[in-house]
Amino acid sequence: MPFRRRAIREWGASRGLALMEDRDPVVDDTAAYVGPFGSSILVNGLSRDTRYRIWIDFVRFGTRGSYPDSVLKIFAAAPGMEPLLVDAVRYSDIHNSYYHVDIPVAVTTRGSAEIRFVEFSAAPGAWGIWDIIVAGARELPGRSDIPGDEGVNLEIIDRIVQ
């Protein structure tokens, strides 16, 4: 189930954390959290000739409190392929911009990819994601490059907003 901005803000405030806003180019004030056993998104329609980058707008909080000690590992796999670890993220790695990671070409050449998020923490449930953008560009796409509601599939799969 996705969470709205108000619920996330209240959760953070109860822990002494000040919520930072959902950022452009996609602003819907809705986020999903990585589940206790990990969460995945499926990306279809990838071209063999394009290198892809995942842009992630993590839910972030200001410095009023402290973040939990947690690592988020990001895996990518294609059908019939073992998952590849593509990144391991700590809160200190997230700055005032979208976080990005490249999807390995060995994954994207098969036309689809499963991106899996797994949290390693004594108290899981700290990693929220406002938005994920998968693009063939090396730069974060602008608002005009993102399809409107009519072209976006907002089906919820395992608590990560696709």
PyRosetta script that sets phi, psi and omega in degrees:
from pyrosetta import init, pose_from_sequence

init()
pose = pose_from_sequence("MPFRRRAIREWGASRGLALMEDRDPVVDDTAAYVGPFGSSILVNGLSRDTRYRIWIDFVRFGTRGSYPDSVLKIFAAAPGMEPLLVDAVRYSDIHNSYYHVDIPVAVTTRGSAEIRFVEFSAAPGAWGIWDIIVAGARELPGRSDIPGDEGVNLEIIDRIVQ")
pose.set_psi(1, 131.9)
pose.set_omega(1, 177.9)
pose.set_phi(2, -74.7)
pose.set_psi(2, 157.5)
pose.set_omega(2, 178.9)
pose.set_phi(3, -114.2)
pose.set_psi(3, 140.4)
pose.set_omega(3, 177.6)
pose.set_phi(4, -87.4)
pose.set_psi(4, 160.4)
pose.set_omega(4, -177.5)
pose.set_phi(5, -51.6)
pose.set_psi(5, -44.6)
pose.set_omega(5, -177.0)
pose.set_phi(6, -59.5)
pose.set_psi(6, -45.9)
pose.set_omega(6, -180.0)
pose.set_phi(7, -64.2)
pose.set_psi(7, -39.4)
pose.set_omega(7, 179.5)
pose.set_phi(8, -67.8)
pose.set_psi(8, -43.4)
pose.set_omega(8, 178.4)
pose.set_phi(9, -59.2)
pose.set_psi(9, -44.3)
pose.set_omega(9, 179.9)
pose.set_phi(10, -65.1)
pose.set_psi(10, -40.3)
pose.set_omega(10, 177.7)
pose.set_phi(11, -60.6)
pose.set_psi(11, -48.0)
pose.set_omega(11, -180.0)
pose.set_phi(12, -63.5)
pose.set_psi(12, -43.5)
pose.set_omega(12, -179.1)
pose.set_phi(13, -61.0)
pose.set_psi(13, -35.2)
pose.set_omega(13, 179.2)
pose.set_phi(14, -68.3)
pose.set_psi(14, -13.9)
pose.set_omega(14, 178.5)
pose.set_phi(15, -113.4)
pose.set_psi(15, 12.2)
pose.set_omega(15, 179.0)
pose.set_phi(16, 76.2)
pose.set_psi(16, 23.8)
pose.set_omega(16, -178.8)
pose.set_phi(17, -112.1)
pose.set_psi(17, 138.9)
pose.set_omega(17, 178.7)
pose.set_phi(18, -101.8)
pose.set_psi(18, 119.3)
pose.set_omega(18, -176.9)
pose.set_phi(19, -66.6)
pose.set_psi(19, 134.1)
pose.set_omega(19, 171.8)
pose.set_phi(20, -96.8)
pose.set_psi(20, 147.4)
pose.set_omega(20, -169.1)
pose.set_phi(21, -72.0)
pose.set_psi(21, 155.8)
pose.set_omega(21, 168.4)
pose.set_phi(22, -60.7)
pose.set_psi(22, 137.5)
pose.set_omega(22, -172.8)
pose.set_phi(23, -110.2)
pose.set_psi(23, 157.4)
pose.set_omega(23, 172.5)
pose.set_phi(24, -61.8)
pose.set_psi(24, 154.2)
pose.set_omega(24, 12.2)
pose.set_phi(25, -88.2)
pose.set_psi(25, -8.7)
pose.set_omega(25, 177.8)
pose.set_phi(26, -115.2)
pose.set_psi(26, 117.2)
pose.set_omega(26, 178.8)
pose.set_phi(27, -127.8)
pose.set_psi(27, 106.4)
pose.set_omega(27, 177.5)
pose.set_phi(28, -128.6)
pose.set_psi(28, 1.6)
pose.set_omega(28, 178.9)
pose.set_phi(29, 53.2)
pose.set_psi(29, 32.4)
pose.set_omega(29, 176.9)
pose.set_phi(30, -127.9)
pose.set_psi(30, 132.9)
pose.set_omega(30, 179.9)
pose.set_phi(31, -134.1)
pose.set_psi(31, 161.5)
pose.set_omega(31, 174.2)
pose.set_phi(32, -127.2)
pose.set_psi(32, 151.6)
pose.set_omega(32, -179.3)
pose.set_phi(33, -110.0)
pose.set_psi(33, 148.1)
pose.set_omega(33, 177.8)
pose.set_phi(34, -66.8)
pose.set_psi(34, 129.3)
pose.set_omega(34, -178.5)
pose.set_phi(35, -70.4)
pose.set_psi(35, 165.8)
pose.set_omega(35, -176.7)
pose.set_phi(36, -63.1)
pose.set_psi(36, -21.8)
pose.set_omega(36, 178.6)
pose.set_phi(37, -112.2)
pose.set_psi(37, 16.9)
pose.set_omega(37, -179.2)
pose.set_phi(38, 95.4)
pose.set_psi(38, 165.6)
pose.set_omega(38, 179.1)
pose.set_phi(39, -143.0)
pose.set_psi(39, 152.7)
pose.set_omega(39, -175.9)
pose.set_phi(40, -134.4)
pose.set_psi(40, 154.1)
pose.set_omega(40, 167.2)
pose.set_phi(41, -126.3)
pose.set_psi(41, 149.3)
pose.set_omega(41, 177.1)
pose.set_phi(42, -109.9)
pose.set_psi(42, 128.3)
pose.set_omega(42, 179.9)
pose.set_phi(43, -114.5)
pose.set_psi(43, 118.1)
pose.set_omega(43, -180.0)
pose.set_phi(44, -108.8)
pose.set_psi(44, 167.5)
pose.set_omega(44, 173.6)
pose.set_phi(45, 77.3)
pose.set_psi(45, 25.6)
pose.set_omega(45, 179.2)
pose.set_phi(46, -79.1)
pose.set_psi(46, 142.9)
pose.set_omega(46, 179.7)
pose.set_phi(47, -91.9)
pose.set_psi(47, 141.6)
pose.set_omega(47, 178.6)
pose.set_phi(48, -63.9)
pose.set_psi(48, -26.4)
pose.set_omega(48, -172.9)
pose.set_phi(49, -93.2)
pose.set_psi(49, 6.3)
pose.set_omega(49, -174.1)
pose.set_phi(50, -120.6)
pose.set_psi(50, 138.8)
pose.set_omega(50, 171.7)
pose.set_phi(51, -90.1)
pose.set_psi(51, 133.9)
pose.set_omega(51, -175.4)
pose.set_phi(52, -113.5)
pose.set_psi(52, 148.0)
pose.set_omega(52, 177.7)
pose.set_phi(53, -127.1)
pose.set_psi(53, 138.9)
pose.set_omega(53, 175.0)
pose.set_phi(54, -98.9)
pose.set_psi(54, 126.6)
pose.set_omega(54, 176.2)
pose.set_phi(55, -106.6)
pose.set_psi(55, 124.6)
pose.set_omega(55, -175.1)
pose.set_phi(56, -121.3)
pose.set_psi(56, 125.4)
pose.set_omega(56, 173.4)
pose.set_phi(57, -99.3)
pose.set_psi(57, 94.1)
pose.set_omega(57, -180.0)
pose.set_phi(58, -73.0)
pose.set_psi(58, 148.0)
pose.set_omega(58, 169.8)
pose.set_phi(59, -67.7)
pose.set_psi(59, 126.1)
pose.set_omega(59, -177.7)
pose.set_phi(60, -126.9)
pose.set_psi(60, 154.1)
pose.set_omega(60, 177.5)
pose.set_phi(61, -124.5)
pose.set_psi(61, 151.1)
pose.set_omega(61, 177.2)
pose.set_phi(62, -69.3)
pose.set_psi(62, -172.1)
pose.set_omega(62, -170.2)
pose.set_phi(63, -93.6)
pose.set_psi(63, 14.8)
pose.set_omega(63, 179.8)
pose.set_phi(64, -61.7)
pose.set_psi(64, -33.7)
pose.set_omega(64, 179.6)
pose.set_phi(65, -123.7)
pose.set_psi(65, -166.7)
pose.set_omega(65, 178.6)
pose.set_phi(66, -117.8)
pose.set_psi(66, 148.0)
pose.set_omega(66, 178.4)
pose.set_phi(67, -77.7)
pose.set_psi(67, 150.9)
pose.set_omega(67, 174.6)
pose.set_phi(68, -69.1)
pose.set_psi(68, 153.5)
pose.set_omega(68, 176.5)
pose.set_phi(69, -77.5)
pose.set_psi(69, 107.7)
pose.set_omega(69, -173.1)
pose.set_phi(70, -151.5)
pose.set_psi(70, 148.4)
pose.set_omega(70, 175.3)
pose.set_phi(71, -123.8)
pose.set_psi(71, 135.1)
pose.set_omega(71, 175.2)
pose.set_phi(72, -109.1)
pose.set_psi(72, 119.6)
pose.set_omega(72, 177.0)
pose.set_phi(73, -98.9)
pose.set_psi(73, 136.9)
pose.set_omega(73, -178.8)
pose.set_phi(74, -114.9)
pose.set_psi(74, 124.0)
pose.set_omega(74, -179.7)
pose.set_phi(75, -115.4)
pose.set_psi(75, 152.6)
pose.set_omega(75, 174.7)
pose.set_phi(76, -132.6)
pose.set_psi(76, 140.4)
pose.set_omega(76, 178.5)
pose.set_phi(77, -148.6)
pose.set_psi(77, 151.2)
pose.set_omega(77, 172.7)
pose.set_phi(78, -108.3)
pose.set_psi(78, 163.7)
pose.set_omega(78, 177.9)
pose.set_phi(79, -54.0)
pose.set_psi(79, 132.0)
pose.set_omega(79, 179.2)
pose.set_phi(80, 75.9)
pose.set_psi(80, 15.1)
pose.set_omega(80, -175.8)
pose.set_phi(81, -125.0)
pose.set_psi(81, 143.1)
pose.set_omega(81, 174.8)
pose.set_phi(82, -68.9)
pose.set_psi(82, 141.5)
pose.set_omega(82, 179.1)
pose.set_phi(83, -62.2)
pose.set_psi(83, 141.4)
pose.set_omega(83, 177.0)
pose.set_phi(84, -108.2)
pose.set_psi(84, 133.3)
pose.set_omega(84, 173.7)
pose.set_phi(85, -73.0)
pose.set_psi(85, 119.7)
pose.set_omega(85, -179.0)
pose.set_phi(86, -105.5)
pose.set_psi(86, -19.5)
pose.set_omega(86, 177.9)
pose.set_phi(87, -170.0)
pose.set_psi(87, 156.7)
pose.set_omega(87, 172.1)
pose.set_phi(88, -131.4)
pose.set_psi(88, 123.1)
pose.set_omega(88, -170.9)
pose.set_phi(89, -116.7)
pose.set_psi(89, 136.9)
pose.set_omega(89, 169.7)
pose.set_phi(90, -112.5)
pose.set_psi(90, 160.9)
pose.set_omega(90, 179.2)
pose.set_phi(91, -58.4)
pose.set_psi(91, -32.3)
pose.set_omega(91, 179.7)
pose.set_phi(92, -67.2)
pose.set_psi(92, -16.3)
pose.set_omega(92, 178.6)
pose.set_phi(93, -80.9)
pose.set_psi(93, -15.5)
pose.set_omega(93, -175.6)
pose.set_phi(94, -92.0)
pose.set_psi(94, 125.7)
pose.set_omega(94, -179.7)
pose.set_phi(95, -115.8)
pose.set_psi(95, -162.3)
pose.set_omega(95, -175.7)
pose.set_phi(96, -85.5)
pose.set_psi(96, 50.8)
pose.set_omega(96, 176.5)
pose.set_phi(97, -159.2)
pose.set_psi(97, 171.7)
pose.set_omega(97, 174.0)
pose.set_phi(98, -62.6)
pose.set_psi(98, 142.6)
pose.set_omega(98, 173.5)
pose.set_phi(99, -86.0)
pose.set_psi(99, 143.1)
pose.set_omega(99, 179.1)
pose.set_phi(100, -133.6)
pose.set_psi(100, 152.4)
pose.set_omega(100, 176.7)
pose.set_phi(101, -148.3)
pose.set_psi(101, 141.8)
pose.set_omega(101, 179.8)
pose.set_phi(102, -85.7)
pose.set_psi(102, 140.4)
pose.set_omega(102, 174.7)
pose.set_phi(103, -86.4)
pose.set_psi(103, 128.8)
pose.set_omega(103, -179.1)
pose.set_phi(104, -58.6)
pose.set_psi(104, 141.3)
pose.set_omega(104, -179.8)
pose.set_phi(105, -59.1)
pose.set_psi(105, -34.3)
pose.set_omega(105, 178.8)
pose.set_phi(106, -59.4)
pose.set_psi(106, -25.9)
pose.set_omega(106, 178.4)
pose.set_phi(107, -85.2)
pose.set_psi(107, -49.3)
pose.set_omega(107, -172.2)
pose.set_phi(108, -70.3)
pose.set_psi(108, -25.0)
pose.set_omega(108, -178.4)
pose.set_phi(109, -66.5)
pose.set_psi(109, -13.1)
pose.set_omega(109, 178.9)
pose.set_phi(110, -88.9)
pose.set_psi(110, -1.3)
pose.set_omega(110, 173.3)
pose.set_phi(111, 94.1)
pose.set_psi(111, -19.2)
pose.set_omega(111, 176.7)
pose.set_phi(112, -149.1)
pose.set_psi(112, 159.3)
pose.set_omega(112, -178.8)
pose.set_phi(113, -145.1)
pose.set_psi(113, 142.6)
pose.set_omega(113, 170.3)
pose.set_phi(114, -103.4)
pose.set_psi(114, 122.6)
pose.set_omega(114, 177.5)
pose.set_phi(115, -104.3)
pose.set_psi(115, 122.2)
pose.set_omega(115, -175.5)
pose.set_phi(116, -116.5)
pose.set_psi(116, 134.8)
pose.set_omega(116, 178.8)
pose.set_phi(117, -112.8)
pose.set_psi(117, 125.8)
pose.set_omega(117, 179.3)
pose.set_phi(118, -130.6)
pose.set_psi(118, 124.4)
pose.set_omega(118, -179.2)
pose.set_phi(119, -93.6)
pose.set_psi(119, 136.2)
pose.set_omega(119, 175.4)
pose.set_phi(120, -116.0)
pose.set_psi(120, 106.2)
pose.set_omega(120, -174.4)
pose.set_phi(121, -161.2)
pose.set_psi(121, 153.1)
pose.set_omega(121, 174.3)
pose.set_phi(122, -70.1)
pose.set_psi(122, -28.4)
pose.set_omega(122, 179.1)
pose.set_phi(123, -127.8)
pose.set_psi(123, 82.4)
pose.set_omega(123, -176.5)
pose.set_phi(124, -64.5)
pose.set_psi(124, 161.6)
pose.set_omega(124, 177.7)
pose.set_phi(125, 110.7)
pose.set_psi(125, 14.1)
pose.set_omega(125, -175.5)
pose.set_phi(126, -96.0)
pose.set_psi(126, -12.9)
pose.set_omega(126, -174.6)
pose.set_phi(127, -98.3)
pose.set_psi(127, 109.9)
pose.set_omega(127, 176.8)
pose.set_phi(128, -112.3)
pose.set_psi(128, 150.9)
pose.set_omega(128, -179.2)
pose.set_phi(129, -129.7)
pose.set_psi(129, 121.6)
pose.set_omega(129, 174.7)
pose.set_phi(130, -71.1)
pose.set_psi(130, -54.1)
pose.set_omega(130, -173.7)
pose.set_phi(131, -147.6)
pose.set_psi(131, 152.0)
pose.set_omega(131, 171.6)
pose.set_phi(132, -128.6)
pose.set_psi(132, 128.7)
pose.set_omega(132, 177.0)
pose.set_phi(133, -120.1)
pose.set_psi(133, 126.4)
pose.set_omega(133, 174.9)
pose.set_phi(134, -106.9)
pose.set_psi(134, 121.2)
pose.set_omega(134, -175.2)
pose.set_phi(135, -141.4)
pose.set_psi(135, 154.5)
pose.set_omega(135, 175.8)
pose.set_phi(136, -85.8)
pose.set_psi(136, 0.8)
pose.set_omega(136, -178.0)
pose.set_phi(137, -91.3)
pose.set_psi(137, 152.2)
pose.set_omega(137, 177.4)
pose.set_phi(138, -83.5)
pose.set_psi(138, -12.3)
pose.set_omega(138, 177.9)
pose.set_phi(139, -113.9)
pose.set_psi(139, 152.8)
pose.set_omega(139, 177.3)
pose.set_phi(140, -61.1)
pose.set_psi(140, 126.1)
pose.set_omega(140, 179.3)
pose.set_phi(141, -60.9)
pose.set_psi(141, 150.6)
pose.set_omega(141, 176.4)
pose.set_phi(142, -81.6)
pose.set_psi(142, 169.9)
pose.set_omega(142, -178.8)
pose.set_phi(143, -57.3)
pose.set_psi(143, -39.0)
pose.set_omega(143, -178.4)
pose.set_phi(144, -69.9)
pose.set_psi(144, -17.2)
pose.set_omega(144, 179.0)
pose.set_phi(145, -88.2)
pose.set_psi(145, -8.1)
pose.set_omega(145, -178.6)
pose.set_phi(146, -95.0)
pose.set_psi(146, 128.5)
pose.set_omega(146, 179.8)
pose.set_phi(147, -61.8)
pose.set_psi(147, 153.4)
pose.set_omega(147, 176.6)
pose.set_phi(148, -73.2)
pose.set_psi(148, -174.9)
pose.set_omega(148, -178.4)
pose.set_phi(149, -55.7)
pose.set_psi(149, -31.0)
pose.set_omega(149, -177.9)
pose.set_phi(150, -68.2)
pose.set_psi(150, -19.0)
pose.set_omega(150, -178.1)
pose.set_phi(151, -111.0)
pose.set_psi(151, 4.7)
pose.set_omega(151, -176.4)
pose.set_phi(152, -109.6)
pose.set_psi(152, 129.0)
pose.set_omega(152, 176.5)
pose.set_phi(153, -90.8)
pose.set_psi(153, 111.4)
pose.set_omega(153, -178.8)
pose.set_phi(154, -100.8)
pose.set_psi(154, 27.6)
pose.set_omega(154, 178.2)
pose.set_phi(155, -65.0)
pose.set_psi(155, 134.8)
pose.set_omega(155, -177.9)
pose.set_phi(156, -89.7)
pose.set_psi(156, 124.5)
pose.set_omega(156, 178.8)
pose.set_phi(157, -124.1)
pose.set_psi(157, 111.7)
pose.set_omega(157, 174.5)
pose.set_phi(158, 54.5)
pose.set_psi(158, 42.5)
pose.set_omega(158, 172.4)
pose.set_phi(159, 69.5)
pose.set_psi(159, 13.3)
pose.set_omega(159, 171.0)
pose.set_phi(160, -113.9)
pose.set_psi(160, 130.9)
pose.set_omega(160, -179.2)
pose.set_phi(161, -76.5)
pose.set_psi(161, 126.0)
pose.set_omega(161, -178.9)
pose.set_phi(162, -94.5)
pose.dump_pdb("model.pdb")
